[in-house]
Amino acid sequence: MMPDTLAAMLRGPGRARFILQPLVAIILGVKDGRFDVVAGRPAYLYALAFSKDVRRDEVTTAVRTISKPLAVAVALDAVLQYVIFDAVHLCQALAVGATLVALPYLAARALADRFLRRRSRRGRTGPVASR
């Protein structure tokens, strides 16, 4: 995406999506990260990288969760490109959609998972009260 194209998208109609779409993705990621901890599943990024037996389930869950927000992000970007530039570049729409939805989702799911696991471990083996 060219710098002038990005500047036009940030100034043009629909600039609130640069906040709302990542926010929705973060909320979905935190929800799924919490579900991973409660269900006793391995840490998300660890499972993707090292655990062949659950990798397919983890990818399926992620795709199922972010498919609709990602489709909305790509479609919205394509419509806004058409309104602003009278042309649609599908590769740019896919890149913006993935950046606004997929990356925040993955980061939020991994961070929520890590935070909740540490918190639950600390709750079980918390500091002993001194008298």
MITORKE-502854 format. One line per 4 residues: number of its first residue (from 1); their letters; for each residue x, y, z of C-alpha. Coordinates in pm, whole numbers. Layout:
// MITORKE-502854
NUM	a	X/Y/Z; ... .
END
This chain:
// MITORKE-502854
1	mmpd	0/0/0; 144/334/-101; 194/602/169; -48/841/-5 .
5	tlaa	-307/563/-29; -276/491/343; -301/861/424; -618/890/214 .
9	mlrg	-768/586/390; -686/729/734; -838/1069/651; -1131/940/447 .
13	pgra	-1462/786/539; -1451/478/755; -1144/571/956; -1314/451/1276 .
17	rfil	-1263/95/1152; -892/132/1233; -1002/131/1597; -1322/-77/1596 .
21	qplv	-1205/-377/1395; -889/-440/1601; -1095/-388/1918; -1343/-658/1813 .
25	aiil	-1053/-889/1722; -888/-829/2061; -1212/-906/2245; -1252/-1231/2048 .
29	gvkd	-888/-1322/2113; -919/-1266/2488; -1238/-1473/2495; -1069/-1763/2315 .
33	grfd	-754/-1733/2528; -967/-1756/2840; -1148/-2057/2695; -813/-2227/2629 .
37	vvag	-710/-2189/2993; -1046/-2301/3134; -1054/-2603/2900; -700/-2698/3000 .
41	rpay	-572/-2674/2645; -205/-2596/2581; -95/-2237/2524; -215/-2125/2181 .
45	lyal	110/-2027/2010; 292/-2320/2168; 26/-2558/2038; 50/-2411/1689 .
49	afsk	427/-2439/1682; 501/-2763/1862; 194/-2978/1921; 91/-3165/1607 .
53	dvrr	-199/-3343/1775; -390/-3023/1862; -263/-2794/1585; -557/-2867/1356 .
57	devt	-810/-2797/1635; -638/-2469/1723; -631/-2349/1363; -995/-2452/1314 .
61	tavr	-1100/-2260/1625; -912/-1949/1516; -1050/-1960/1161; -1404/-2015/1287 .
65	tisk	-1374/-1725/1531; -1217/-1463/1304; -1368/-1559/968; -1665/-1323/994 .
69	plav	-1474/-1021/1131; -1203/-1081/870; -1460/-1100/588; -1622/-778/712 .
73	aval	-1281/-607/728; -1190/-710/373; -1532/-616/232; -1534/-282/413 .
77	davl	-1186/-200/288; -1287/-289/-69; -1597/-67/-48; -1397/221/98 .
81	qyvi	-1133/182/-172; -1406/208/-431; -1558/517/-265; -1224/694/-222 .
85	fdav	-1029/582/-533; -1297/452/-776; -1101/124/-789; -1066/-189/-577 .
89	hlcq	-736/-364/-514; -817/-701/-361; -462/-770/-240; -460/-445/-46 .
93	alav	-803/-521/101; -680/-864/215; -364/-715/365; -556/-447/554 .
97	gatl	-813/-701/672; -546/-936/800; -361/-651/970; -671/-510/1139 .
101	valp	-824/-841/1247; -598/-1146/1234; -288/-999/1396; -469/-839/1692 .
105	ylaa	-669/-1160/1743; -359/-1380/1753; -172/-1143/1982; -466/-1101/2221 .
109	rala	-533/-1474/2238; -171/-1553/2314; -134/-1273/2572; -463/-1354/2746 .
113	drfl	-366/-1719/2761; -27/-1637/2913; -168/-1385/3162; -446/-1615/3282 .
117	rrrs	-214/-1913/3318; 28/-1709/3530; -257/-1574/3739; -403/-1919/3800 .
121	rrgr	-60/-2059/3896; -3/-1772/4136; -344/-1836/4293; -258/-2199/4365 .
125	tgpv	90/-2136/4499; 50/-1784/4629; 281/-1632/4886; 246/-1759/5240 .
129	asr	119/-1499/5480; 378/-1416/5740; 279/-1354/6100 .
END
